[in-house]
């Protein structure tokens, strides 16, 4: 069945997946007739897209109808649900329909169950910034796909410099590929440094500044992150993830656990070797400090979601967090 449902917050990966669908199914000569994108955030727009999708393509190739930013997997009227089912059952074999959404489908919704029955559902979500092992694996895989060799310290540098920004990662790797053309040795961190911007601070560096109770550095980092258009809620999410990991490490230490593999499993750390370095980071801290910090971060998240001033709210929370670490 030529029905697709792509969801997640990685806009770049979704855009690339859509491009592959277009290149695969739509004849470029007939693209103006057979490819349609509709901003389908309402029932009327979805209906229009469904009507378009059941129309046979003109000329050569297939038809592709893209219903973008849809909410049908969260909220769907009975009338629209019936129209979806009718469309899926009578969709021409040479007509493809794609739904995209930034939100995860609601597994309880009838529309989601219908989509799961008829569509190919794929997730394209950004890797959480604190999951450095997963980001490192993404860097290695992306480099492999374009036949670019990277040393281990080169991979680490890219993880630190770029984080989970998939779009920037692909652009930087393509730049490195051009500069490394014809060479066989893996690119090292020393060779990569002059070619990409590595001075941009990320939220994990902010977490480290808070951990050491360095108020001035932490405030400077959060100001730079906001100037670089980082979203306050995303900063908060990264801090929550990092402090939660530190708390698990400390709780396991305080309980007497010494096996790094066991600690890694409990803390959901992909590489047990990383536990050693995390243990070093939480030296001098206790679990009560980390619990208080998570409480501050949860309040910060609530304040940001309720629309409080982003800069002032973050600055206040950063100061409180540093004070909690200093006690």
HUKANOR-V147388 format. One record per helix or strand of 3 or more residues. SS is the DSSP state (hx for helix, st for strand). FROM is the first residue (numbers start at 1). LEN is the number of residues. If there is no record, write none. Layout:
ss	from	len
SS	FROM	LEN
SS	FROM	LEN
This chain:
ss	from	len
st	3	5
hx	11	15
hx	28	7
st	35	5
hx	43	11
st	63	6
hx	78	13
st	95	7
hx	110	9
st	120	4
hx	132	14
hx	152	11
hx	166	14
hx	189	5
hx	203	9
hx	215	13
hx	232	23
hx	260	8
hx	274	8
hx	287	19
hx	310	17
